[in-house]
Amino acid sequence: MSNKITEDGLKDVLNSLIQGVADDTANTLQSMGDIPLLTEASDAVAAGKLQEFYYLFVFQLNTLVDAVLQKEIPSLSKVHFLFKHYDFVKSHYQTLISKFEGSQCCADKSRTILRHLLAYLKDGTPIVFNYEQEYTFHLPDDLFKSQDEVVLFFDAVHRLYYGQSDAYLKVLQSIYARMAARRPVE
């Protein structure tokens, strides 16, 4: 069993993944043929070998993602984290926005916040939302309206991902208290 992706094997996997994106989940793996890496990863899943699957497949893909990020954006670890764990970060913003502002446009608001956060982390661009524009459905109403609040929450989510929950719980408690003062929490 190989623990390292070869260059040709990686190209095969990536090409197959890209080609299989339009397929449904069941057909995607079949469309990739007999790529040894995927066969080994599937075998590890079937055998319930979490660590083996992780190192055979997930770790290797994460290493590739890290290489792309380092090449394009050297030395900005929080920017790397945001790119690499976009869904994780977005879901935390989106969940709170949905809870306190309603589910309408919560995905739009989360994406807008993260675009501004990326510009701030990458280039130092201040996080300022323009509420004077014609359409504002994509802007936060109550939560995450200030740069400090956006960045503080991101830092807490970043720490949470690595198992450091204290900052996240503290920020969450503050948000709940502030929002409860404005209106009852359901």
C-alpha positions, 0 to 999 in steps of 0.5 A: 500500500502506497502512502504517497501520491505520485505525480501521475497518480495525482494528475489522474485523481484530479482529472477524474474528480474534475470530470466527475463533478457533474456526475452524481455521487455514486457515479463519480467514483465509478467514473474514475476507474481503477486509480490505485489511490482511490481504491486504497482509500475506498478499502480503508473506508470499507474496513473502518480505518479512519487514520489510514483513510486520512493519511492515504487520501485526506492528508495528501489532498490537504498537502496539495491545497496547502501547496497551492495556497502557499504558492499564491499567497505566501505566509498568510496563515489566516488567509490560508485557513479561510480558503481551506475551511471556507465551508466551516467558517461560512456555516458559523456565520450563516447559522448565527445570522439565520438565528438572529436575522432570519434565514432569508438571504443568510447565505448571501450575507455570510458570503459578503462578510467572508469576501470582506474578511478575505480582503481585510486579512489579505490586504488590510482593506477595512471591513465597511458595508455600504448601507446606502446602496440600492440593494442591501439584502446581502448585508448583515442587519444586526450581527457582524456589522463592524470590522471588530465583530467580524474579525473577533468572531473569525478568530474565535472560529479559527481557534475552535477549529483547532480545538480551542473552544474558550474564545468561541464560547466567550464570543458566542455568549456575548452575541447571544446576550447582546441579541437577547437584549434586543429581542427574545431568543427562540 
